[in-house]
């Protein structure tokens, strides 16, 4: 099982510590190809070894090697939205984790998309249960 985790980078790193925790949960189910997304030291304007073109091409290669895409979408990110669309075009299972908060509303292009699952959560325990259910569904369908 290869898992692509998507979370905001240049969109803002407010949830970086949460991404780190989610990646630890996902690692129990398979290899997470994008562990760097949860690295709290990766800043919005951090030093990059790779050009933007190299990042784009490498990440899409990893995405298309993966069995599933799991995205944390509470913090809006153009890159995450783009990755979600790319995964849908390849008919990959997509799970979006969303933490509702006052004064914010998830983009209708995500909440209104019939080709993905949006799961709302407020705690890490809820994420654990959501992820467990998602992988149970995935293994049942792919048998
Ligand atoms: C370091 C500091 C700033 O940028 C970097 C290196 N950039 C990236 N490295 C790896 N993956 C990236 C990078 N920029 C975007 N991505 C991919 O897009 C990740 O897989 C994330 O899921 C998503 C984040 O998009 P933005 O628009 O929030 O950056």
Backbone and ligand atoms as CSV (ligand in chain L), in Angstrom:
chain,resi,resn,atom,element,x,y,z
A,1,UNK,N,N,0.852,-1.204,0.000
A,1,UNK,CA,C,0.000,0.000,0.000
A,1,UNK,C,C,0.883,1.248,0.000
A,2,UNK,N,N,0.678,2.100,-0.994
A,2,UNK,CA,C,1.396,3.386,-1.021
A,2,UNK,C,C,0.370,4.504,-0.835
A,3,UNK,N,N,0.687,5.386,0.087
A,3,UNK,CA,C,-0.252,6.448,0.471
A,3,UNK,C,C,0.380,7.803,0.141
A,4,UNK,N,N,-0.393,8.643,-0.563
A,4,UNK,CA,C,0.056,10.011,-0.825
A,4,UNK,C,C,-0.695,10.922,0.136
A,5,UNK,N,N,0.035,11.572,1.023
A,5,UNK,CA,C,-0.612,12.528,1.933
A,5,UNK,C,C,-0.378,13.935,1.394
A,6,UNK,N,N,-1.452,14.715,1.307
A,6,UNK,CA,C,-1.354,16.102,0.837
A,6,UNK,C,C,-1.743,17.064,1.945
A,7,UNK,N,N,-0.926,18.082,2.128
A,7,UNK,CA,C,-1.211,19.128,3.113
A,7,UNK,C,C,-0.541,20.415,2.655
A,8,UNK,N,N,-1.044,21.505,3.133
A,8,UNK,CA,C,-0.571,22.812,2.686
A,8,UNK,C,C,0.930,23.023,2.970
A,9,UNK,N,N,1.631,23.569,1.972
A,9,UNK,CA,C,3.034,23.994,2.175
A,9,UNK,C,C,3.088,25.512,1.954
A,10,UNK,N,N,3.061,25.942,0.716
A,10,UNK,CA,C,3.121,27.395,0.478
A,10,UNK,C,C,1.799,28.073,0.796
A,11,UNK,N,N,0.735,27.287,0.918
A,11,UNK,CA,C,-0.557,27.840,1.351
A,11,UNK,C,C,-0.518,28.293,2.805
A,12,UNK,N,N,0.495,27.815,3.554
A,12,UNK,CA,C,0.635,28.177,4.976
A,12,UNK,C,C,0.875,26.924,5.805
A,13,UNK,N,N,1.727,27.080,6.826
A,13,UNK,CA,C,2.173,25.912,7.583
A,13,UNK,C,C,1.556,25.826,8.982
A,14,UNK,N,N,0.426,26.501,9.215
A,14,UNK,CA,C,-0.191,26.520,10.548
A,14,UNK,C,C,-0.483,25.114,11.082
A,15,UNK,N,N,-0.814,24.171,10.194
A,15,UNK,CA,C,-1.220,22.825,10.631
A,15,UNK,C,C,-0.103,21.790,10.473
A,16,UNK,N,N,1.130,22.246,10.317
A,16,UNK,CA,C,2.232,21.306,10.049
A,16,UNK,C,C,2.351,20.219,11.127
A,17,UNK,N,N,2.147,20.587,12.399
A,17,UNK,CA,C,2.267,19.589,13.467
A,17,UNK,C,C,1.160,18.535,13.378
A,18,UNK,N,N,-0.004,18.981,12.950
A,18,UNK,CA,C,-1.126,18.060,12.751
A,18,UNK,C,C,-0.811,17.095,11.599
A,19,UNK,N,N,-0.236,17.629,10.510
A,19,UNK,CA,C,0.126,16.763,9.371
A,19,UNK,C,C,1.098,15.667,9.852
A,20,UNK,N,N,2.015,16.062,10.702
A,20,UNK,CA,C,3.000,15.106,11.228
A,20,UNK,C,C,2.281,13.955,11.946
A,21,UNK,N,N,1.276,14.300,12.743
A,21,UNK,CA,C,0.516,13.281,13.483
A,21,UNK,C,C,-0.303,12.400,12.536
A,22,UNK,N,N,-0.878,13.026,11.515
A,22,UNK,CA,C,-1.681,12.249,10.546
A,22,UNK,C,C,-0.779,11.270,9.787
A,23,UNK,N,N,0.402,11.724,9.407
A,23,UNK,CA,C,1.330,10.847,8.678
A,23,UNK,C,C,1.708,9.645,9.543
A,24,UNK,N,N,1.886,9.875,10.853
A,24,UNK,CA,C,2.199,8.758,11.763
A,24,UNK,C,C,1.050,7.739,11.755
A,25,UNK,N,N,-0.175,8.204,11.732
A,25,UNK,CA,C,-1.346,7.301,11.682
A,25,UNK,C,C,-1.351,6.549,10.347
A,26,UNK,N,N,-1.147,7.276,9.250
A,26,UNK,CA,C,-1.206,6.658,7.917
A,26,UNK,C,C,-0.100,5.612,7.734
A,27,UNK,N,N,1.033,5.832,8.393
A,27,UNK,CA,C,2.166,4.898,8.273
A,27,UNK,C,C,1.822,3.503,8.787
A,28,UNK,N,N,0.790,3.408,9.596
A,28,UNK,CA,C,0.371,2.080,10.083
A,28,UNK,C,C,-0.311,1.275,8.972
A,29,UNK,N,N,-0.719,1.966,7.909
A,29,UNK,CA,C,-1.448,1.286,6.827
A,29,UNK,C,C,-0.619,1.097,5.568
A,30,UNK,N,N,0.481,1.816,5.443
A,30,UNK,CA,C,1.297,1.690,4.237
A,30,UNK,C,C,2.444,2.692,4.257
A,31,UNK,N,N,3.163,2.737,3.119
A,31,UNK,CA,C,4.285,3.671,3.002
A,31,UNK,C,C,3.745,5.033,2.573
A,32,UNK,N,N,4.038,6.049,3.373
A,32,UNK,CA,C,3.606,7.417,3.031
A,32,UNK,C,C,4.737,8.061,2.215
A,33,UNK,N,N,4.440,8.368,0.946
A,33,UNK,CA,C,5.498,8.845,0.045
A,33,UNK,C,C,5.847,10.316,0.266
A,34,UNK,N,N,5.025,11.018,1.018
A,34,UNK,CA,C,5.194,12.480,1.148
A,34,UNK,C,C,5.410,12.890,2.614
A,35,UNK,N,N,6.317,12.181,3.290
A,35,UNK,CA,C,6.538,12.463,4.725
A,35,UNK,C,C,6.999,13.895,4.971
A,36,UNK,N,N,7.676,14.497,3.970
A,36,UNK,CA,C,8.187,15.868,4.131
A,36,UNK,C,C,7.067,16.882,4.417
A,37,UNK,N,N,5.834,16.570,3.956
A,37,UNK,CA,C,4.713,17.515,4.159
A,37,UNK,C,C,4.467,17.743,5.660
A,38,UNK,N,N,4.794,16.731,6.475
A,38,UNK,CA,C,4.595,16.850,7.923
A,38,UNK,C,C,5.818,17.352,8.667
A,39,UNK,N,N,6.860,17.714,7.944
A,39,UNK,CA,C,8.079,18.187,8.605
A,39,UNK,C,C,7.877,19.623,9.088
A,40,UNK,N,N,7.824,19.838,10.427
A,40,UNK,CA,C,7.556,21.194,10.936
A,40,UNK,C,C,8.657,22.193,10.562
A,41,UNK,N,N,9.843,21.688,10.180
A,41,UNK,CA,C,10.940,22.589,9.798
A,41,UNK,C,C,10.825,23.066,8.351
A,42,UNK,N,N,9.901,22.457,7.596
A,42,UNK,CA,C,9.695,22.882,6.212
A,42,UNK,C,C,8.831,24.143,6.222
A,43,UNK,N,N,9.467,25.272,5.921
A,43,UNK,CA,C,8.755,26.557,6.002
A,43,UNK,C,C,8.198,26.934,4.631
A,44,UNK,N,N,7.296,27.907,4.637
A,44,UNK,CA,C,6.680,28.353,3.373
A,44,UNK,C,C,7.752,28.797,2.376
A,45,UNK,N,N,8.729,29.547,2.876
A,45,UNK,CA,C,9.783,30.045,1.990
A,45,UNK,C,C,11.119,29.381,2.301
A,46,UNK,N,N,11.050,28.090,2.662
A,46,UNK,CA,C,12.279,27.371,3.014
A,46,UNK,C,C,13.196,27.200,1.827
A,47,UNK,N,N,14.427,26.781,2.121
A,47,UNK,CA,C,15.390,26.517,1.060
A,47,UNK,C,C,14.961,25.261,0.309
A,48,UNK,N,N,14.913,25.334,-0.991
A,48,UNK,CA,C,14.574,24.152,-1.785
A,48,UNK,C,C,15.804,23.674,-2.542
A,49,UNK,N,N,16.002,22.359,-2.544
A,49,UNK,CA,C,17.072,21.803,-3.372
A,49,UNK,C,C,16.588,21.680,-4.809
A,50,UNK,N,N,15.269,21.569,-4.961
A,50,UNK,CA,C,14.693,21.298,-6.271
A,50,UNK,C,C,14.017,22.546,-6.830
A,51,UNK,N,N,13.972,22.637,-8.155
A,51,UNK,CA,C,13.201,23.718,-8.783
A,51,UNK,C,C,11.712,23.396,-8.648
A,52,UNK,N,N,10.870,24.390,-8.888
A,52,UNK,CA,C,9.430,24.150,-8.812
A,52,UNK,C,C,9.007,23.081,-9.824
A,53,UNK,N,N,9.607,23.100,-11.009
A,53,UNK,CA,C,9.273,22.095,-12.028
A,53,UNK,C,C,9.636,20.691,-11.519
A,54,UNK,N,N,10.791,20.600,-10.872
A,54,UNK,CA,C,11.212,19.279,-10.354
A,54,UNK,C,C,10.278,18.802,-9.242
A,55,UNK,N,N,9.851,19.748,-8.368
A,55,UNK,CA,C,8.904,19.381,-7.293
A,55,UNK,C,C,7.596,18.895,-7.906
A,56,UNK,N,N,7.070,19.640,-8.863
A,56,UNK,CA,C,5.807,19.287,-9.534
A,56,UNK,C,C,5.893,17.895,-10.158
A,57,UNK,N,N,6.954,17.654,-10.938
A,57,UNK,CA,C,7.054,16.382,-11.667
A,57,UNK,C,C,7.266,15.220,-10.703
A,58,UNK,N,N,8.092,15.431,-9.679
A,58,UNK,CA,C,8.347,14.363,-8.701
A,58,UNK,C,C,7.075,14.038,-7.923
A,59,UNK,N,N,6.358,15.076,-7.491
A,59,UNK,CA,C,5.162,14.830,-6.683
A,59,UNK,C,C,4.061,14.140,-7.496
A,60,UNK,N,N,3.909,14.525,-8.761
A,60,UNK,CA,C,2.888,13.841,-9.588
A,60,UNK,C,C,3.292,12.386,-9.839
A,61,UNK,N,N,4.579,12.146,-9.996
A,61,UNK,CA,C,5.049,10.755,-10.168
A,61,UNK,C,C,4.697,9.950,-8.919
A,62,UNK,N,N,4.950,10.504,-7.747
A,62,UNK,CA,C,4.614,9.809,-6.493
A,62,UNK,C,C,3.106,9.616,-6.362
A,63,UNK,N,N,2.356,10.656,-6.757
A,63,UNK,CA,C,0.892,10.570,-6.648
A,63,UNK,C,C,0.376,9.406,-7.494
A,64,UNK,N,N,0.886,9.290,-8.722
A,64,UNK,CA,C,0.362,8.263,-9.624
A,64,UNK,C,C,0.893,6.869,-9.288
A,65,UNK,N,N,1.929,6.804,-8.450
A,65,UNK,CA,C,2.413,5.507,-7.946
A,65,UNK,C,C,1.579,5.043,-6.758
A,66,UNK,N,N,0.836,5.971,-6.156
A,66,UNK,CA,C,0.136,5.680,-4.895
A,66,UNK,C,C,-1.197,4.993,-5.156
A,67,UNK,N,N,-1.656,4.268,-4.148
A,67,UNK,CA,C,-2.967,3.619,-4.227
A,67,UNK,C,C,-4.089,4.574,-3.847
A,68,UNK,N,N,-3.817,5.466,-2.902
A,68,UNK,CA,C,-4.851,6.374,-2.391
A,68,UNK,C,C,-4.242,7.755,-2.117
A,69,UNK,N,N,-5.116,8.767,-2.141
A,69,UNK,CA,C,-4.712,10.122,-1.721
A,69,UNK,C,C,-5.515,10.500,-0.487
A,70,UNK,N,N,-4.813,10.913,0.545
A,70,UNK,CA,C,-5.482,11.440,1.731
A,70,UNK,C,C,-4.989,12.874,1.916
A,71,UNK,N,N,-5.926,13.807,1.958
A,71,UNK,CA,C,-5.561,15.220,2.030
A,71,UNK,C,C,-6.179,15.853,3.269
A,72,UNK,N,N,-5.394,16.700,3.935
A,72,UNK,CA,C,-5.945,17.513,5.010
A,72,UNK,C,C,-6.288,18.852,4.362
A,73,UNK,N,N,-7.564,19.233,4.383
A,73,UNK,CA,C,-8.015,20.383,3.581
A,73,UNK,C,C,-8.524,21.563,4.424
A,74,UNK,N,N,-8.289,21.530,5.735
A,74,UNK,CA,C,-8.782,22.622,6.583
A,74,UNK,C,C,-8.091,23.939,6.230
A,75,UNK,N,N,-6.798,23.850,5.932
A,75,UNK,CA,C,-6.036,25.042,5.559
A,75,UNK,C,C,-5.944,25.076,4.030
A,76,UNK,N,N,-6.600,26.044,3.370
A,76,UNK,CA,C,-6.662,26.027,1.899
A,76,UNK,C,C,-5.278,26.092,1.250
A,77,UNK,N,N,-5.110,25.289,0.205
A,77,UNK,CA,C,-3.839,25.243,-0.517
A,77,UNK,C,C,-4.109,24.929,-1.987
A,78,UNK,N,N,-3.567,25.755,-2.864
A,78,UNK,CA,C,-3.733,25.510,-4.311
A,78,UNK,C,C,-3.147,24.165,-4.698
A,79,UNK,N,N,-1.959,23.874,-4.147
A,79,UNK,CA,C,-1.280,22.622,-4.505
A,79,UNK,C,C,-2.107,21.405,-4.105
A,80,UNK,N,N,-2.700,21.441,-2.920
A,80,UNK,CA,C,-3.512,20.310,-2.451
A,80,UNK,C,C,-4.739,20.143,-3.353
A,81,UNK,N,N,-5.392,21.254,-3.702
A,81,UNK,CA,C,-6.550,21.182,-4.593
A,81,UNK,C,C,-6.172,20.580,-5.947
A,82,UNK,N,N,-5.017,20.986,-6.446
A,82,UNK,CA,C,-4.520,20.474,-7.737
A,82,UNK,C,C,-4.254,18.968,-7.647
A,83,UNK,N,N,-3.635,18.547,-6.548
A,83,UNK,CA,C,-3.341,17.113,-6.384
A,83,UNK,C,C,-4.632,16.290,-6.289
A,84,UNK,N,N,-5.629,16.851,-5.610
A,84,UNK,CA,C,-6.918,16.146,-5.485
A,84,UNK,C,C,-7.524,15.937,-6.880
A,85,UNK,N,N,-7.518,16.981,-7.692
A,85,UNK,CA,C,-8.102,16.859,-9.042
A,85,UNK,C,C,-7.332,15.824,-9.883
A,86,UNK,N,N,-6.003,15.874,-9.792
A,86,UNK,CA,C,-5.182,14.907,-10.551
A,86,UNK,C,C,-5.523,13.477,-10.135
A,87,UNK,N,N,-5.695,13.249,-8.830
A,87,UNK,CA,C,-6.005,11.897,-8.332
A,87,UNK,C,C,-7.382,11.454,-8.830
A,88,UNK,N,N,-8.341,12.363,-8.830
A,88,UNK,CA,C,-9.701,12.029,-9.295
A,88,UNK,C,C,-9.666,11.647,-10.768
A,89,UNK,N,N,-8.874,12.375,-11.550
A,89,UNK,CA,C,-8.796,12.067,-12.987
A,89,UNK,C,C,-8.234,10.667,-13.232
A,90,UNK,N,N,-7.421,10.184,-12.296
A,90,UNK,CA,C,-6.892,8.819,-12.400
A,90,UNK,C,C,-7.774,7.804,-11.680
A,91,UNK,N,N,-8.962,8.237,-11.243
A,91,UNK,CA,C,-9.919,7.364,-10.528
A,91,UNK,C,C,-9.345,6.790,-9.233
A,92,UNK,N,N,-8.472,7.552,-8.578
A,92,UNK,CA,C,-7.927,7.096,-7.293
A,92,UNK,C,C,-8.927,7.390,-6.167
A,93,UNK,N,N,-8.982,6.535,-5.137
A,93,UNK,CA,C,-9.783,6.878,-3.961
A,93,UNK,C,C,-9.171,8.098,-3.253
A,94,UNK,N,N,-10.024,9.062,-2.925
A,94,UNK,CA,C,-9.552,10.301,-2.284
A,94,UNK,C,C,-10.349,10.540,-0.999
A,95,UNK,N,N,-9.623,10.725,0.084
A,95,UNK,CA,C,-10.239,11.078,1.372
A,95,UNK,C,C,-9.744,12.462,1.780
A,96,UNK,N,N,-10.680,13.380,2.053
A,96,UNK,CA,C,-10.316,14.713,2.534
A,96,UNK,C,C,-10.709,14.838,4.001
A,97,UNK,N,N,-9.752,15.171,4.829
A,97,UNK,CA,C,-10.001,15.373,6.261
A,97,UNK,C,C,-10.216,16.863,6.491
A,98,UNK,N,N,-11.336,17.194,7.132
A,98,UNK,CA,C,-11.682,18.613,7.293
A,98,UNK,C,C,-12.116,18.893,8.730
A,99,UNK,N,N,-11.510,19.904,9.325
A,99,UNK,CA,C,-11.822,20.330,10.700
A,99,UNK,C,C,-12.661,21.608,10.632
A,100,UNK,N,N,-13.974,21.508,10.802
A,100,UNK,CA,C,-14.810,22.710,10.713
A,100,UNK,C,C,-14.428,23.718,11.809
A,101,UNK,N,N,-14.475,24.985,11.459
A,101,UNK,CA,C,-14.235,26.017,12.479
A,101,UNK,C,C,-15.082,27.238,12.138
A,102,UNK,N,N,-15.362,28.022,13.177
A,102,UNK,CA,C,-16.284,29.138,13.016
A,102,UNK,C,C,-15.747,30.162,12.008
A,103,UNK,N,N,-16.625,30.646,11.150
A,103,UNK,CA,C,-16.233,31.676,10.186
A,103,UNK,C,C,-15.549,31.137,8.948
A,104,UNK,N,N,-15.394,29.794,8.866
A,104,UNK,CA,C,-14.737,29.211,7.690
A,104,UNK,C,C,-15.670,28.205,7.053
A,105,UNK,N,N,-15.554,28.062,5.747
A,105,UNK,CA,C,-16.365,27.078,5.038
A,105,UNK,C,C,-15.495,26.411,3.984
A,106,UNK,N,N,-15.596,25.102,3.891
A,106,UNK,CA,C,-14.806,24.359,2.911
A,106,UNK,C,C,-15.242,24.745,1.498
A,107,UNK,N,N,-14.292,24.820,0.578
A,107,UNK,CA,C,-14.603,25.137,-0.817
A,107,UNK,C,C,-15.666,24.182,-1.355
A,108,UNK,N,N,-16.637,24.746,-2.076
A,108,UNK,CA,C,-17.691,23.914,-2.682
A,108,UNK,C,C,-17.111,22.958,-3.710
A,109,UNK,N,N,-15.938,23.287,-4.267
A,109,UNK,CA,C,-15.323,22.407,-5.261
A,109,UNK,C,C,-14.795,21.132,-4.622
A,110,UNK,N,N,-14.647,21.155,-3.300
A,110,UNK,CA,C,-14.261,19.939,-2.575
A,110,UNK,C,C,-15.514,19.314,-1.957
A,111,UNK,N,N,-16.263,20.101,-1.187
A,111,UNK,CA,C,-17.430,19.518,-0.493
A,111,UNK,C,C,-18.522,19.092,-1.473
A,112,UNK,N,N,-18.529,19.698,-2.686
A,112,UNK,CA,C,-19.551,19.344,-3.668
A,112,UNK,C,C,-19.102,18.320,-4.684
A,113,UNK,N,N,-17.884,17.817,-4.539
A,113,UNK,CA,C,-17.362,16.873,-5.541
A,113,UNK,C,C,-17.839,15.448,-5.220
A,114,UNK,N,N,-18.514,14.785,-6.161
A,114,UNK,CA,C,-19.045,13.452,-5.878
A,114,UNK,C,C,-17.990,12.346,-5.941
A,115,UNK,N,N,-16.773,12.664,-6.402
A,115,UNK,CA,C,-15.750,11.622,-6.592
A,115,UNK,C,C,-14.768,11.512,-5.442
A,116,UNK,N,N,-15.092,12.136,-4.327
A,116,UNK,CA,C,-14.201,12.033,-3.166
A,116,UNK,C,C,-15.031,11.972,-1.890
A,117,UNK,N,N,-14.365,11.562,-0.816
A,117,UNK,CA,C,-15.033,11.533,0.495
A,117,UNK,C,C,-14.497,12.680,1.338
A,118,UNK,N,N,-15.389,13.425,1.963
A,118,UNK,CA,C,-14.962,14.426,2.947
A,118,UNK,C,C,-15.378,13.915,4.318
A,119,UNK,N,N,-14.434,13.876,5.250
A,119,UNK,CA,C,-14.749,13.450,6.617
A,119,UNK,C,C,-14.396,14.576,7.573
A,120,UNK,N,N,-15.377,14.978,8.379
A,120,UNK,CA,C,-15.143,16.053,9.349
A,120,UNK,C,C,-14.624,15.463,10.653
A,121,UNK,N,N,-13.715,16.192,11.284
A,121,UNK,CA,C,-13.156,15.706,12.552
A,121,UNK,C,C,-12.855,16.893,13.462
A,122,UNK,N,N,-12.674,16.565,14.755
A,122,UNK,CA,C,-12.206,17.596,15.694
A,122,UNK,C,C,-11.013,17.099,16.504
A,123,UNK,N,N,-10.748,15.801,16.469
A,123,UNK,CA,C,-9.659,15.278,17.315
A,123,UNK,C,C,-8.862,14.230,16.549
A,124,UNK,N,N,-7.691,13.941,17.044
A,124,UNK,CA,C,-6.830,12.907,16.455
A,124,UNK,C,C,-7.511,11.545,16.546
A,125,UNK,N,N,-8.237,11.309,17.646
A,125,UNK,CA,C,-8.938,10.024,17.816
A,125,UNK,C,C,-9.956,9.843,16.688
A,126,UNK,N,N,-10.633,10.936,16.332
A,126,UNK,CA,C,-11.607,10.846,15.226
A,126,UNK,C,C,-10.892,10.571,13.903
A,127,UNK,N,N,-9.750,11.183,13.707
A,127,UNK,CA,C,-8.985,10.914,12.470
A,127,UNK,C,C,-8.611,9.437,12.413
A,128,UNK,N,N,-8.180,8.882,13.539
A,128,UNK,CA,C,-7.792,7.462,13.568
A,128,UNK,C,C,-8.956,6.574,13.124
A,129,UNK,N,N,-10.150,6.883,13.621
A,129,UNK,CA,C,-11.333,6.075,13.286
A,129,UNK,C,C,-11.709,6.256,11.808
A,130,UNK,N,N,-11.628,7.491,11.307
A,130,UNK,CA,C,-11.973,7.781,9.900
A,130,UNK,C,C,-11.016,7.038,8.959
A,131,UNK,N,N,-9.737,7.123,9.276
A,131,UNK,CA,C,-8.709,6.493,8.436
A,131,UNK,C,C,-8.882,4.967,8.440
A,132,UNK,N,N,-9.181,4.426,9.601
A,132,UNK,CA,C,-9.397,2.976,9.706
A,132,UNK,C,C,-10.557,2.551,8.789
A,133,UNK,N,N,-11.643,3.302,8.844
A,133,UNK,CA,C,-12.819,2.977,8.016
A,133,UNK,C,C,-12.484,3.101,6.527
A,134,UNK,N,N,-11.725,4.133,6.176
A,134,UNK,CA,C,-11.358,4.357,4.772
A,134,UNK,C,C,-10.551,3.175,4.233
A,135,UNK,N,N,-9.561,2.725,5.002
A,135,UNK,CA,C,-8.728,1.614,4.514
A,135,UNK,C,C,-9.499,0.293,4.511
A,136,UNK,N,N,-10.442,0.138,5.434
A,136,UNK,CA,C,-11.285,-1.070,5.434
A,136,UNK,C,C,-12.116,-1.093,4.153
A,137,UNK,N,N,-12.723,0.047,3.815
A,137,UNK,CA,C,-13.496,0.158,2.559
A,137,UNK,C,C,-12.600,-0.127,1.368
A,138,UNK,N,N,-11.409,0.472,1.366
A,138,UNK,CA,C,-10.498,0.327,0.223
A,138,UNK,C,C,-10.134,-1.138,0.008
A,139,UNK,N,N,-9.771,-1.838,1.088
A,139,UNK,CA,C,-9.347,-3.235,0.918
A,139,UNK,C,C,-10.534,-4.115,0.507
A,140,UNK,N,N,-11.724,-3.784,0.967
A,140,UNK,CA,C,-12.916,-4.556,0.573
A,140,UNK,C,C,-13.194,-4.357,-0.919
A,141,UNK,N,N,-13.156,-3.106,-1.373
A,141,UNK,CA,C,-13.475,-2.801,-2.784
A,141,UNK,C,C,-12.410,-3.368,-3.722
A,142,UNK,N,N,-11.135,-3.286,-3.321
A,142,UNK,CA,C,-10.071,-3.685,-4.245
A,142,UNK,C,C,-9.815,-5.203,-4.258
A,143,UNK,N,N,-10.570,-5.972,-3.469
A,143,UNK,CA,C,-10.401,-7.437,-3.466
A,143,UNK,C,C,-10.997,-8.056,-4.730
L,1,LIG,C1,C,10.014,24.072,0.715
L,1,LIG,C2,C,9.613,25.290,1.186
L,1,LIG,C3,C,8.699,25.752,0.334
L,1,LIG,O1,O,8.485,24.801,-0.672
L,1,LIG,C4,C,9.304,23.822,-0.397
L,1,LIG,C5,C,9.383,22.601,-1.202
L,1,LIG,N1,N,8.140,22.464,-1.901
L,1,LIG,C6,C,7.463,21.329,-1.991
L,1,LIG,N2,N,8.013,20.169,-1.667
L,1,LIG,C7,C,7.254,19.047,-1.743
L,1,LIG,N3,N,5.955,19.006,-2.103
L,1,LIG,C8,C,5.375,20.150,-2.431
L,1,LIG,C9,C,6.105,21.355,-2.403
L,1,LIG,N4,N,5.294,22.355,-2.752
L,1,LIG,C10,C,4.072,21.781,-2.980
L,1,LIG,N5,N,4.123,20.466,-2.781
L,1,LIG,C11,C,2.980,19.533,-2.895
L,1,LIG,O2,O,1.814,20.338,-3.019
L,1,LIG,C12,C,2.795,18.685,-1.642
L,1,LIG,O3,O,2.560,17.340,-2.013
L,1,LIG,C13,C,1.578,19.264,-0.917
L,1,LIG,O4,O,0.554,18.288,-0.727
L,1,LIG,C14,C,1.050,20.379,-1.826
L,1,LIG,C15,C,1.151,21.726,-1.146
L,1,LIG,O5,O,0.858,22.747,-2.066
L,1,LIG,P1,P,1.060,24.309,-1.683
L,1,LIG,O6,O,0.367,25.049,-2.807
L,1,LIG,O7,O,0.377,24.535,-0.345
L,1,LIG,O8,O,2.544,24.558,-1.623
